[in-house]
């Protein structure tokens, strides 16, 4: 029996390693925050291959956040039950230390256990045990990193979240879903026609997007668990730019069925279409506010593309952006306090963020062709698309502009990113 379990484990590990090798997005850290907290993650004890893979992902997650400096552990192996030499780890420069182990359970699954220590207070401050199988090593590592992140920062970690994006290669478009670090990519939809504007439902179970497979833009809603989808908007003319209401029951869409691009709201099943606003200009790129009371959108009704907001219950639209002659693609932070958008700055299109209370704007990026900003669910980072060397890549920047990293794929364009919600 033991031999059979070991053979099964070996096969599962090989499959797991192959899965890692197929990861399509590679990540490059291009900027880190100041005053990072020094954290040591000791090598986890137990099954060597699994423990190494898990420890590596935890370290990479914490480092990628830009908030932590990973302290060299010199190959030290510590399990969760060990009492660390706090003086030694303080001398190495670590303010916090994570230690753990991976063991095989009787049913062939794994149990990962870890403990987080505060070396200054010389005490354990967090710990947990997680059961998982061989294909869930990365997911478990992300969960461990989330717990460490939350304990040390006071805000929820985003390593277990997912991103959606569109990958374009010769004659083929793929709507892909991956972990927040770009690994574990899966294809939700492949088409010879363009796919644009993917957006996550509030519970993370569905994606709305626009597909041109009917030789015109049509809005679909796609259930990720079943792979089934249905048409949410297929009216005369163009149907585009879907945005979910906070309760997940409606979509704001842009339709041209009566002329110019105008804002409408429809139920997710495609019924109950209602016109939200009317203008002589082009209104597009709607986004619900987190409280569901307003829709922010782009309009040229004033002569140049600017951002406005419109009460969902009715009433006049108000202009939001006033600096510069080109501000588009409004995206609200999860707490509703900040607005990310794309602005034209000295001929370059760059991601900016505005504090809605202060109206102060900060340009966050140093690239030239940014588009499609999307907030992480904790509001700390903004994912966006840009171009490097004539090729589309994804990039992320912290809301203060200090932390930056880039996700790219060789020989393919990556566009249209959307950061998913917290996992349930």
JOLIN-V563044 format. One record per helix or strand of 2 or more residues. SS is the DSSP state (@ for helix, = for strand). FROM is the first residue (numbers start at 0). TO is the last residue. If there is no record, write none. Layout:
# JOLIN-V563044
SS,FROM,TO
SS,FROM,TO
This chain:
# JOLIN-V563044
@,1,20
=,25,30
=,36,40
=,44,45
@,47,63
=,67,70
@,85,90
=,95,103
=,109,117
=,122,131
@,133,152
=,161,168
=,171,178
=,185,190
=,194,199
=,205,210
=,217,222
=,228,232
=,238,243
=,249,254
=,261,266
=,273,274
=,282,287
=,293,298
=,305,310
=,317,318
=,326,331
=,337,344
=,347,354
=,360,362
=,370,374
=,380,387
=,390,397
=,403,407
=,412,418
